Amino acid sequence: MGEDRYFLETEGLGEASVGARRTRMASRGRILVVDDEANARTALSEILHEEGYTTETAADGFKALKKIGDFDPEVVLTDLKMPGLDGIGLVEKGKLASPGTVFVVMTAFGTIESAVEAVKQGAENYLTKPLDTKMLVLVTERAMEKARLQRENLRLRQILKERNAIGHIVAQDPRTLEVLRLVDQVAPSRASVLITGESGTGKELIAEAIHRGSPRSRAPFVRLNCAALVESLLESELFGHEKGAFTGAVSRREGRFKQADGGTLFLDEVSEIPVSTQVKLLRFLQERTFERVGGNETLKVDVRIIAASNRDLRKQVAEGRFREDLYYRLNVVSIEIPPLRARRGDIPLLAAFFLRRYAQENGKRLEGFSDEALAALMTYPWPGNVRELENAIERAAVLATGDRVELAHLPTTVVPEERRDEMPRVPGASIADLERYAILRTLESCGGSTSRAATILGISARKIQYKLHEYQGTVPSPPSSGLSHEEE
């Protein structure tokens, strides 16, 4: 098939449009074009290059596999019918060699069944020849978005694997990594552990990590929030009770100590345990025995205690509100979790982790954060620590309309004070105000590219250009070195 039959003529691909695309300097991604016809792959490569992509070509499937290893393309556009290794074979072998690469197959109209088979084997999409350039651009952009998401997921999993043997904790800041090193050291022992830190720092995750890394990992990990129960109910929850021990005790009930036999009992907010119950807890730590409430039978269990508190227990000991002997029994090993503001190196990775989770839950494809949004996340003090960060990212994932989280999607408390006046108040702002803010901020995040902003906002580039003329003289020009007013 010759070059003249490879593409359909499409509206809007005049010299002005091509010239505008050629002015783009930064690559939008790497694409490998695979076709056994030289004219066809050259034409396709040139079109994609004009769209801003860096391209390489290969004449068959086997040469393409080598190029995948050397060039590391985000997207591979491959012909379906080729001698030797065909398109389906390339998809199968290529995905094994490069899990982060997205494949799109091209086929003549009469062999769509084969293209559908290629999709079943792992191709993201297919295009029919002769290619419609607008459809090519659209499918390529979507494939590139999918590739970036896949690669970000792979990157995060690799970071977790390399930097953190405890797979359910996201960390890269040196202070957090030091906490995890201590967790690795203490986990195999039988020692009681006291975890301290502000609310929302992840004390329960650290406790669970200790349990998972211990010889008790196959036994239960039982949790109890000591601040959530009044004294009488707390004793029953810890030690269990006999039938008739108090009003409402209609049958015997096993407590958390019995439930955790052979495993770990995590006592959260241990500072809230009343003094009378502290005596019974101390006895267990000394003798490993206890009695149910209202009972005389002495029970013995094998339970490791991990306690946590957001209060200063040493101060409570000095004030007579916490037994000193119990404090030392619990505090055989102490682990202090620094607040999020003291380990800012964790913020980008945590934010990406939560964004991936909540984007998936809300059925969205979000690539990441704008520079402004990420800067706001990094500078905000996070008094609620990781829990507050997670809530902020969940909110942003719900509100985001494009492929990235922008400053306007974050809670107003997180936005720098000097930028808050720029944001429309909802409720209170008009539709025109919201539209103007969305257009200008999206253009800013896209470096002034009207075509990319149009794609994100779901409107035409011409409408954006019209609105920019309308805003002249009423609002400052969007910050950048100049806008690229590409034609659609």
C-alpha positions in Angstrom: 0.0 0.0 0.0 1.5 3.4 -1.0 1.7 6.5 1.0 -1.1 8.1 -0.8 -3.5 5.4 0.3 -2.3 5.2 3.8 -4.2 8.3 5.1 -7.6 9.8 4.4 -7.7 13.5 3.7 -9.1 15.2 6.8 -10.3 18.8 7.5 -8.0 21.1 9.3 -4.6 19.5 8.2 -3.5 22.5 6.1 0.0 24.1 6.0 -0.8 26.4 8.9 -1.8 23.6 11.1 1.2 21.5 10.3 3.5 24.5 10.7 2.0 25.2 14.1 2.7 21.6 15.2 6.2 21.8 14.0 6.9 24.6 16.4 6.4 22.4 19.4 9.7 21.7 21.0 8.9 19.3 23.9 8.2 15.7 22.9 4.7 14.4 23.9 6.1 10.9 24.2 7.8 8.1 22.3 6.1 6.0 19.6 7.4 3.1 17.6 5.8 2.6 14.2 6.0 -1.0 12.8 5.1 -1.8 9.2 6.7 -3.8 6.4 5.9 -1.1 3.8 8.5 1.6 3.9 6.3 4.4 2.5 3.5 3.6 4.9 5.7 3.6 8.1 7.5 6.8 6.9 4.2 8.6 6.3 2.8 7.6 9.7 6.1 8.5 11.5 6.0 12.0 9.9 2.4 12.7 10.9 3.1 11.6 14.5 6.3 13.7 14.6 4.3 16.7 13.5 1.9 16.0 16.3 4.8 16.4 18.7 5.9 12.8 19.3 9.3 11.3 19.1 9.2 8.4 16.7 11.2 5.4 15.5 10.3 2.8 12.9 10.8 -0.9 12.4 10.2 -3.0 9.3 8.9 -6.2 11.0 8.0 -7.6 14.3 11.4 -9.0 15.2 13.1 -5.7 14.5 10.4 -4.0 16.6 11.2 -6.2 19.6 14.8 -5.0 19.5 13.7 -1.4 19.1 11.3 -1.8 22.1 14.3 -2.7 24.2 16.5 0.1 22.9 13.9 2.9 22.4 11.5 2.1 25.2 8.4 3.5 23.5 5.3 4.3 25.5 3.2 3.4 22.5 3.7 0.9 19.6 1.6 1.3 16.4 1.9 -1.9 14.5 0.5 -3.3 11.2 -1.3 -6.6 11.7 -0.2 -8.5 8.6 3.6 -8.7 8.4 5.9 -11.5 7.3 7.7 -13.4 10.1 6.4 -12.1 13.4 2.9 -10.5 12.7 1.1 -7.9 14.8 -0.6 -10.3 17.2 2.8 -12.1 17.9 4.4 -8.7 18.5 1.7 -7.7 21.0 2.1 -10.9 22.9 5.9 -10.8 23.0 6.2 -7.1 23.4 3.9 -6.9 26.4 6.1 -9.5 28.1 9.2 -7.5 27.3 7.8 -4.1 28.2 4.7 -4.2 30.5 4.4 -0.4 30.5 4.1 -0.2 26.7 0.7 0.2 25.0 0.1 -1.5 21.6 -2.3 -0.3 18.9 -2.8 -2.5 15.8 -3.5 -1.3 12.2 -5.4 -3.4 9.8 -7.3 -3.3 6.5 -11.1 -3.0 6.9 -11.7 -6.6 5.7 -9.6 -8.1 8.6 -11.2 -6.5 11.6 -11.8 -9.9 13.2 -8.0 -10.3 13.4 -7.7 -6.8 15.0 -10.3 -7.8 17.6 -8.2 -10.9 18.3 -5.2 -8.7 18.8 -7.1 -6.6 21.4 -8.0 -9.8 23.2 -4.2 -10.6 23.3 -3.5 -7.3 25.0 -3.6 -4.5 22.3 -5.3 -1.3 23.6 -7.1 -0.5 20.4 -7.1 -0.9 16.6 -7.2 1.4 13.6 -8.5 0.5 10.1 -6.7 1.4 6.9 -6.7 3.8 5.2 -6.1 5.7 8.4 -8.2 8.7 9.3 -5.7 11.2 10.7 -8.1 12.7 13.3 -8.9 9.2 14.6 -5.2 8.4 14.6 -4.4 11.4 16.7 -7.3 10.6 19.1 -6.4 7.0 19.5 -2.7 7.8 19.9 -3.4 10.4 22.7 -5.6 7.9 24.6 -2.9 5.2 24.2 -0.3 7.6 25.5 -2.4 8.4 28.5 -2.9 4.7 29.3 0.8 4.1 28.9 1.7 6.9 31.4 -0.8 5.5 33.9 0.6 2.0 33.5 4.2 3.2 33.9 3.4 5.3 37.0 1.8 2.2 38.6 4.8 0.1 37.7 7.1 2.8 39.1 5.2 3.1 42.4 5.2 -0.7 42.8 9.0 -0.8 42.1 9.6 2.0 44.7 7.6 0.1 47.2 9.5 -3.1 46.5 12.9 -1.5 46.6 12.5 1.0 49.5 10.0 -0.8 51.7 9.9 -4.4 52.5 6.6 -3.7 54.2 4.5 -3.6 51.1 1.4 -1.8 52.4 3.4 1.3 53.6 4.3 4.1 51.2 7.6 5.8 52.2 10.7 7.4 50.7 11.7 10.1 53.2 14.8 9.2 55.2 13.1 9.7 58.5 10.3 7.3 57.6 12.7 4.8 56.2 14.6 4.8 59.5 11.3 4.0 61.2 10.8 1.0 58.8 14.4 -0.1 59.5 13.5 -0.2 63.2 10.3 -2.1 62.4 12.3 -4.8 60.6 14.6 -5.1 63.6 11.9 -5.3 66.2 9.4 -7.4 64.4 10.9 -10.9 64.9 11.2 -10.4 68.7 8.6 -11.0 71.4 9.1 -7.5 73.0 6.3 -5.1 73.7 6.4 -2.0 71.5 5.1 1.5 72.2 4.4 3.6 69.1 4.0 7.3 69.5 3.1 10.1 67.1 0.4 12.6 66.3 -3.1 11.5 65.2 -3.1 10.5 61.5 0.5 9.6 61.2 -0.1 5.9 60.6 0.6 4.2 64.0 -1.8 1.3 63.3 0.0 0.6 60.0 3.3 0.4 61.8 1.8 -1.9 64.3 0.4 -4.2 61.6 3.8 -4.1 59.8 5.5 -5.3 63.0 2.9 -8.2 63.2 3.4 -9.1 59.5 7.1 -9.2 60.0 7.0 -11.4 63.0 6.7 -15.2 63.5 3.1 -14.5 64.6 2.1 -13.3 61.2 -0.2 -16.2 60.5 -2.0 -15.7 63.8 -4.6 -12.9 64.5 -3.8 -9.2 64.6 -6.5 -7.9 66.9 -7.2 -4.1 67.4 -8.8 -2.2 70.2 -9.3 1.5 70.5 -9.1 2.1 74.2 -10.6 5.6 74.0 -13.8 4.4 72.4 -15.1 2.5 75.5 -16.1 3.3 79.0 -14.2 1.6 81.8 -16.7 -1.3 82.4 -17.0 -2.1 78.8 -13.2 -1.8 78.2 -12.4 -4.5 80.8 -15.0 -6.8 79.2 -13.5 -6.1 75.7 -10.0 -6.9 76.9 -10.6 -9.9 79.2 -14.1 -11.1 78.3 -16.8 -11.8 80.8 -18.9 -14.6 82.4 -22.6 -15.0 82.0 -24.4 -12.7 84.5 -21.2 -10.7 85.3 -23.2 -7.5 84.8 -26.6 -6.4 83.5 -26.9 -7.5 79.9 -24.2 -10.2 80.1 -26.6 -13.0 79.0 -23.8 -15.4 78.0 -20.0 -15.9 78.3 -17.9 -13.7 76.0 -14.3 -14.1 75.1 -12.2 -10.9 75.2 -9.6 -9.5 72.8 -6.8 -11.3 74.7 -8.3 -14.7 74.0 -9.1 -13.7 70.4 -5.4 -12.7 69.9 -4.0 -15.9 71.3 -0.8 -16.8 69.4 -0.8 -13.4 67.7 -0.7 -9.7 68.4 -3.0 -7.3 70.3 -2.8 -3.7 69.3 -4.0 -1.2 71.9 -4.6 2.1 70.3 -4.8 5.3 72.5 -3.5 3.3 75.5 -3.2 6.5 77.4 -7.0 6.5 77.9 -7.1 3.3 79.9 -8.4 3.9 83.4 -6.0 3.3 86.3 -8.0 0.4 87.6 -7.8 -1.4 84.3 -4.1 -0.5 84.0 -3.5 -2.7 87.0 -5.0 -5.7 85.3 -3.1 -5.0 82.1 0.2 -4.8 84.1 -0.5 -8.1 85.7 -1.0 -9.7 82.3 2.3 -8.3 81.0 4.1 -9.7 84.1 2.4 -13.1 84.4 0.7 -13.6 81.0 -2.5 -14.6 82.9 -5.9 -13.0 83.5 -9.5 -13.7 84.6 -12.7 -12.9 82.7 -14.9 -10.2 84.3 -17.1 -11.9 86.9 -15.0 -15.1 86.7 -12.5 -17.0 88.9 -10.8 -19.2 86.2 -7.2 -18.1 85.5 -6.5 -18.1 81.8 -3.1 -18.1 80.1 -2.6 -16.9 76.5 0.4 -16.1 74.3 -0.2 -12.6 73.1 2.3 -9.8 72.0 1.2 -6.3 73.0 1.8 -3.3 70.7 0.5 0.0 72.2 0.1 3.4 70.6 -0.6 6.9 71.9 -0.7 10.4 70.6 -0.1 11.7 74.1 3.1 12.1 76.0 2.9 9.1 78.4 5.9 10.3 80.4 4.1 13.5 81.2 1.0 11.5 82.2 3.2 9.3 84.5 4.6 12.5 86.1 1.0 13.7 86.6 -0.1 10.4 88.1 -2.5 9.5 85.4 -0.6 6.6 84.0 1.3 3.9 86.0 5.0 4.2 85.7 5.6 0.4 86.0 3.0 -0.2 83.1 4.7 2.5 81.0 8.1 0.7 81.2 6.4 -2.7 80.5 4.8 -1.3 77.4 7.8 0.7 76.3 10.4 -2.1 75.9 10.9 -0.7 72.4 9.8 2.8 71.5 9.0 3.9 67.9 8.2 7.5 67.2 6.5 8.3 63.9 7.4 11.9 62.8 4.5 14.1 61.6 4.1 14.5 57.9 5.4 18.1 57.9 8.7 16.7 59.2 9.0 14.1 56.4 7.9 16.0 53.3 9.8 13.6 51.1 6.9 11.2 51.5 4.2 13.6 50.3 4.6 13.1 46.5 4.6 9.4 46.8 1.7 9.3 49.2 -0.3 11.7 47.1 0.3 9.6 43.9 -0.6 6.5 45.9 -3.9 8.0 47.1 -4.7 9.5 43.7 -4.3 6.2 41.9 -6.6 4.6 44.5 -9.4 7.2 44.3 -9.1 7.7 40.6 -9.8 4.0 40.2 -12.7 4.1 42.7 -14.3 7.0 40.8 -13.7 5.6 37.3 -11.3 8.4 36.2 -7.9 8.4 34.4 -5.7 10.9 36.3 -2.1 11.2 35.4 -0.9 13.2 38.4 -0.7 16.8 39.7 0.0 20.2 38.1 3.2 21.9 39.3 1.1 24.4 41.3 -1.0 21.6 43.0 2.1 19.6 43.9 3.8 22.7 45.3 0.8 23.4 47.5 0.8 19.8 48.8 4.5 20.1 49.6 4.3 23.5 51.5 1.1 22.9 53.5 1.8 21.9 57.1 -0.7 19.0 57.3 -1.8 19.3 60.9 -4.0 16.1 60.3 -1.0 14.3 58.8 -1.5 11.4 56.4 -5.2 11.1 57.1 -5.7 14.7 56.1 -3.6 14.3 53.0 -5.7 11.2 52.0 -8.9 13.2 52.4 -7.6 16.0 50.3 -6.6 13.7 47.5 -9.9 11.9 47.6 -11.7 15.2 47.2 -9.4 16.3 44.4 -10.0 13.0 42.5 -13.7 13.5 42.7 -13.5 17.1 41.5 -10.9 16.8 38.8 -12.2 17.2 35.3 -9.1 16.8 33.2 -6.2 14.4 33.3 -4.5 16.1 36.2 -5.3 17.5 39.7 -5.1 21.3 39.6 -4.8 23.8 42.4 -8.5 24.5 42.3 -9.4 20.9 43.1 -7.6 21.0 46.4 -9.3 22.1 49.7 -9.0 25.9 50.1 -7.0 25.3 53.3 -4.2 23.7 51.3 -4.1 26.4 48.6 -1.5 29.1 49.3 -3.1 32.2 50.8 -1.9 34.5 48.0 -3.7 32.3 45.4 -7.0 31.9 47.3 -8.5 35.2 46.0 -8.0 34.0 42.4 -10.2 31.0 42.9 -14.0 31.4 42.3 -16.1 30.9 45.3 -18.6 28.0 45.1 -21.4 28.7 45.7 -21.2 32.4 44.8 -19.4 32.4 41.5 -21.1 32.7 38.1 -20.7 30.1 35.4 -18.7 32.6 33.4 -16.3 33.1 36.3 -15.8 29.3 36.7 -15.3 29.0 32.9 -12.7 31.7 32.8 -10.8 30.3 35.8 -10.9 26.8 34.3 -9.6 28.0 30.9 -6.8 30.2 32.2 -5.5 27.7 34.8 -5.7 24.8 32.3 -3.8 26.8 29.7 -1.2 27.7 32.3 -0.7 24.0 33.2 -0.4 23.1 29.5 2.2 25.7 28.8 -0.2 27.8 26.7 -1.2 25.0 24.3 -4.8 25.6 23.3 -5.1 22.2 21.6 -4.0 20.3 24.8 -6.2 22.6 27.0 -9.2 22.0 24.6 -8.7 18.2 25.0 -8.6 18.4 28.8 -11.6 20.7 29.0 -13.7 18.9 26.3 -14.2 22.0 24.2 -12.8 23.2 20.9 -9.5 25.1 20.5 -11.4 27.8 18.6 -13.6 28.4 21.5 -10.6 28.9 23.8 -9.1 31.3 21.4 -12.3 33.2 21.2 -12.5 33.4 25.0 -8.9 34.7 25.2 -9.8 37.6 22.9 -12.9 38.2 25.1 -10.7 38.3 28.2 -8.2 40.7 26.8 -8.2 43.9 28.8 -10.2 42.4 31.6 -7.8 39.8 33.1 -4.1 39.3 33.0 -2.7 37.1 30.3 -2.1 33.5 31.4 1.5 33.1 32.6 3.8 31.5 30.0 6.3 32.6 27.4 3.3 33.0 25.0 0.3 31.0 23.9 0.4 28.6 21.0 -2.8 29.2 19.1 -2.9 26.0 17.2 -5.7 25.4 14.8 -7.8 22.3 15.3 
